[in-house]
Amino acid sequence: MTQKKAATYSPLEEAWNVYTHGIGFVLSLVGLGFICFRESVTNTYTISAIVFGLSLCILYFASTIYHSTKTPIRRARLQIFDHAAIYILIAGTYTPFTLVTLEGETGFIIFCITWGIAVFGVLLKLFFTGRFDILSTILYVAMGWLIVFVYTPLVTNLHPTGVQWLFGGGIAYTVGAILYSIKKIPFNHAIFHIFVLIGSFCHFMSVYFYVGI
């Protein structure tokens, strides 16, 4: 595993980076608790929703400890964890929609594709750190919008409000990523974190209230 020098931020900006996703981690734990105690008619919903909740916790925990760490070597290692967690979150978000909303062969195929890409992406981060960043970005975006290929069965099986929450979350993530790429914007990383929080909230609303009903 090679190491890439982690990004550096001003103390104030790094504090905001920690606070925003630290709050996200706490909210993810709360959301996971709600998911665990939500009444469901199927075990598939419960398990897939828990996978989604855990993926949120992993993402926000990874981000928080990375931005909290000052030691350069440890920070570089935790950045790998932070970036790998993005793959886990995307695949985790897909899980309830593919296994519950879509069901059947189509849902299972999308489920396998997303988790296959996630595993590949995590291995890419672990063993080829910093060497294929453009490819990683392409994989993030491709995974995120893979859902459009099953738009028709998705909107057929998911409540319209659930669809709105789902695509609203995707838009929030995308806008956040665009703003993050514009390095001239002050506190662009913290702003990106806020949009990630918004996207996560939208997807939680869709999964908790509209998937499996």
Number of C-alpha atoms within 10 A of each C-alpha: 11 11 17 16 12 18 10 12 13 9 9 10 17 18 14 19 25 22 17 21 25 20 14 26 22 14 17 27 16 14 20 23 13 14 21 15 9 14 10 13 10 10 9 16 25 20 16 21 29 21 21 28 26 19 23 29 23 21 24 29 21 24 26 22 18 22 25 17 16 12 8 13 13 12 21 20 19 21 24 22 21 22 19 24 25 22 26 25 23 22 26 24 26 26 28 27 27 24 23 23 23 23 18 11 11 13 22 16 13 23 21 14 15 27 19 12 19 24 16 16 23 21 14 20 25 18 13 16 20 17 14 12 13 10 11 20 12 11 17 17 15 13 20 20 13 14 18 10 10 14 12 10 14 20 16 12 19 21 17 14 13 22 20 16 21 23 18 19 24 22 18 21 22 19 16 23 20 12 16 20 13 11 10 9 11 11 18 20 22 21 19 23 25 20 22 24 25 20 23 25 21 21 23 26 17 24 28 19 13 18 21 21 14
